């Protein structure tokens, strides 16, 4: 790869606390600090040609500057990240995630989104745009490792294959049926006692999540020998061929991802669990082991269930490349 030399490493870190807004978070800037330190141990360079950091805090006080995490700058930085052939690329996002109505192929009827700091004026960035920016344009001899710490992030980059087994390597049909029924029940309870626009929108989203669960049951049964099942985006991107992309997301599409206080520090729960896993077990873990150990770190403390998706069918027992 890359003419026999070690591939160049590039990284993009995005942390948005939505400072001084009603939706302010506490831990996203610290997540960026922690991931930055981790990447330093993994020999990721810190010069401006190799690493870009976007955050909305005192270290970056210019809302008109290129490192302010608005929608335009986020997409431009993502284009920069995957522009060079023969590179190993790392993307970390910590901030709000949401959903918008899908107009195409999503079984749930919703696209996952990430939420730039200027989302009120200019909208969110949906999963289809994220895929086309990051995955479609990734050179064939480059790789991309993604960690998304936000709500509704299970398929936020619309990768075609999803690891569908539980921590013990089993496909639990009963758990998925129960999860779908919980969403139906939650939607029903939400509208009890009167209808409001907000309640109806939330209920619609919950019911869409339940529909996605039930529609996906046949796919849940059809996993390959590696535990990979097809996502509802497989056909949409079939012409792209295999893409060397791996994504760890903080939760399923229907779940929220916690902003937590751990050991006296405000952090995102997913970012904390992923970094704890890498610190405790090192970089020699397999893709599945990273997922299992991250889930173990969160289990019993938070309800979110981290997910793993990839750009092509592969043996996830192989060592991660980060």
C-alpha positions, 0 to 999 in steps of 0.5 A: 500500500502507498508504494510500499511505504507506511501510509500517511495518517490523517485525522479529523476531530469534531467536538461541539458543546453548543455553548450558550444554547438551550441544547448545550452539552458538557463533554464534547470538547473534553472528548476531543482532548482525550481522542487527540491524546490517544491518536498521539500514542498511535503515531498520528501527526499533529501538524495542520496538514495531517490533523484538523480540529473543529470545536466551539470554545475559547480555543476557537473564538472565530465563528467566521474561521475555518475551524468553527464547526458549522455545516460548511466547515464540517463538510469541507474538513471531511472532504479534506480528510479523505482526499489523498490516496494511500492514507489511513484516516481517523474521524471522531465526532462528539456532539448532538445527533438527530433524525430527519425524514428520509426521501429514499431507501431507509426502511425506518423512513428516517435518516440519521444526522449530525448537528453542526453548531449552525443547524438552526440557520442551515440545517443538519447533515444527514446520513446520505450526505455523510456517506457521499462525502466520506465513503463515496470519495474515499480512494480505493487504497485508503482506509477510514476509521470512524467513531461517532459519539452522538444520538441516533448514530447506528447507521449515520454513515450508511455503511452497507454491512452491520455486525448484528450479533450481541456481546456473546456472538448470538443473534437474539431475535427475542431481544429485537422483538422486545425492543420493537415492542418497547418502541411501540409502547413508548410511542403510545404512552407519549400521546396519552393525555393530549396531542401536541405537535412535539409529541406527535413528531416524537411518537412518529420517530419512535414508531418508525424505529419500531417499524425498522426493527420488524422489517429488519428481522429477516435480515437479522436471520441472514447474517454471514459467517462473520456475523454481518448482515446487510443494511437497508443502504446496501443496494443504494451504494452497490456500484461503489464496490468495497470501501475500507471503512469501519465505524463504531457508533455510540448507539442504535438508530433509535437510541440516545447517547449519553453526555456523562460525568466520569471520574470528575470529568464531563465526557461522552459515554461512547468516547470514554468507553472506546478510549478505555477499551483501547487503553486497557486492551491495546490496539491488538484487539480485533474489530469484534473485541473492540465492540464487545469491550466497549459495550461491556464498559457501558453495560449496566451504566447506560442503556445505549448499545454501541454498534459496528458497521463496515464497508464490505464483508470481511472477517471481523476477527482480524486486528483493527487498523487504526 
